[in-house]
Amino acid sequence: QVQLVESGGGLVQAGGSLRLSCAAYGRILGINVMGWYRQAPGKERELVATIINGAGTNYADSVKGRFTISRDNARVFLQMNSLQPEDTAVYFCNVEKYGTNYWGEGTLVTVSS
């Protein structure tokens, strides 16, 4: 089992920045992919960014050039710059290990116009 603990959400004005953090605990050996997804009110959960062992990073088109994902051992970060109201959502940390996905409880990001 892998447990994920997220932090860093909050309220920010448009154009501002936030940094999300996620720490993985438990049986972390073998984690292949770490990433962030988000779910806005009334919408489906969508991929924001992933970082894959030995294979680089992947971003949604909507965040390219504004968000940066990074990883430090069992922690994954999401630096979010130039935030816009449409970025408002609950952001979920996700890891994939041997084909099994694990999710955090989510952290709310609210961007005011």
N, C-alpha and C positions, 0 to 999 in steps of 0.2 A: 504494500500500500504506500501511496505517496500523498502527503498532505501539503497543501499550498496555502500560503498566507500572503495576502496582498496588502499594500499600503500605498498612500500617496495621492489618493483622489481628493477632490474638493471643488470649490467654486473659484472660477477665474474669469476675468473679462476677456472678451475677444481680442486676439492678438497676443495673449499671454502664454505662459508655459507651465507645464506640470511634469513631474517625473514619477512614474509608477514603478514600484518595486514588488517583486514576488520571490519568496523564499520557499524552496522545496525541502520537505523533511521526510524522514522515514527511509524507505528502500529506494534511494535515489540512484543507485548504481544502475546503469543501463538506460538512463533517460536519453532519448535521441533528439527529440524536438521540444523546444520551449517556445511559448508564444503568447500572444494577446489577442483576444476577441472582444467584441463589444456588442451590446444590444441596446438600441434606442427604444423609447416607448412606442409600442405598437408595431415594432419591426422585428424581423428575425435576427438571430445572432449572426454576426459576420466576422470574418477574419480581419485583423488589423495588421499583424506582423508576426512572422515566425523566424526563429534562428535554429538552424539544423546543424548537428555535429558534422564538421568537415565539409559542409555544403553551402555555407553562406546564409543569406537572409532573404526573406520574401515579404513584400509589402502590398497592401491594398493600394490601388491606384489613387484613391482619395486621400491617402496620407503620405504618399511618396514626396520626399523633399522637405517634409515637415516633422515627421516622426522618425526616431532612430531606436532600434532594438539592439540590446547588448546582453551579454551573459557573462557571469563570473561564477564558475563552478555550478553550484545548485541555486543560483539566483539569476533572475532575468529582470531586465529593466526596460522601460519604455519612456524615452525622452520625447515629450510632445511640445512642439513649438508652433507658433502662429495658430493657436487654437481658434476654432470657429464655432458658432452656436450649433452647427450640424455635427460637431464632434461630441455633443452631449449624449451620454450613454452610461450604462454600467459596463465597466471593463473587467473582463475575466481573464485570469491567468490560466494557461493550459500547458500540460506537458504530455508527451507521448512516450511510452516505454513499452517496448516489445508488443506494439500494436494496441495497447490499452491507453485510453485518454483519461486524464485526471483534471479536475477543474477546481479552481478556487471559488470562494463565495461571491466574489465581485467587489469592485470599489466604484463608487459613483463619481463621475466627472461631469460637472455642470459648467457650461460656458455661456456667460451672459453677453448680450449684444450691447 
